[in-house]
Amino acid sequence: MNCPSTKDGHVVMPEEEFEQLLELAAERGAKRALADVGLVDEEAAGDIRDLRSLLGALRVAKHTAWSTIVRLVTTGVLIALMAGVAIKLKLFGEVTDACVL
């Protein structure tokens, strides 16, 4: 690696060396970031797969929960409509006020 020179207050170095320096810095930064979250050992790949699997299961659970809520609301509305139609058509006989004891 050649010593960088200064020109007009700026550091000047060959582009290839600059890219190597950037690559080295990026690699060190990535390793440090992985170390900070505890993903430096040989089990790191398995841990990441487990995390992705967990996220996938969470997405499926959210989708299932929303589907269930929509089904419950839809069923409730349909039952209310059917009850209203049944009362309107007087299918249950005469509806009278209930006596309060």
N, C-alpha and C positions, 0 to 999 in steps of 0.2 A: 504494500500500500504506500503510495507516494504521500508526502506531506502536502496538505492543502496549502494553497497560497491565498493571500488577500489581495483584493483589487477593488478600489473605491469603497473600502469599508465592508466588503462582502467576502465571504469565504468561497474560494473557487476550487473545485476538484473535478476530476474526470467523471463523466456520467455513469460509467460502469461501476466505479468505486462507490459513488453515491448510492446507487441502487443496491449494491452489496451491503452497504452500511444500513440502509433502510430495511432490507430483508433481515439482517441480523437483529436490529432493534425490534422489528415486528415479531420475530420468533421468540426473543427473550420476553417481550411483553405478553405474548400468548401463554408462554410457559408459566410466567408469574401469575397471570390471571387464573389459569387452571389450578395452580398450587393454592391460590387464595380460597378457591371453592372446594378444595380437597380432591381434585381429580388428577393426581399425578402418579398414582400407583398403577399396577397392571390390571386392576379391577375397574379402572375408570371407564373403559368401553362398555362393560356390563352395566355399570351404574347409569350411564347415559341411556342405554337401551331400556333399562328399568324405568327411568324417568319418562322417556317417550311413551312407553307402554302405559304408565300411570296417567299421563296426559290424555292419551287416546281413550282410556277407560273413563276418565272424567268427562270427556266430550260426549261419549255414548250415554253416560248417566244423565247429563244435562238434557240431551235430546229426548231421552226416555221420559224424564220428569216433565218436560214441556208437553210432550205428546199425551201423557197421562192427564195433565191438567186440562188440556183442550178437550180430550174425550169426556172427562167428568163434567165440564161446563156444558158441552154439547148435549150430553145425556140428560143433564138437569133441565136444560131448556126444552128438550123434546118431551120429557115427562110432564113438565108444567103445561106445555101446549096440549098434550093428550088429555091431561086432567081437565083443562079448561074446555076442551071440545066435549068431553064426556059429561061435564056439568051442564054445558049449554044444550046438549041433546037430551038431557035428563035421563041418562042411562042408568043412574043409580036411584031412580025414583024421585020422589019429592024431597027436596032439601028444605029442612025446617031449622029454625034457630034452636040451638041446644039449650037446655035448661041448665042453669047454674045452681048447684046445690050449696 
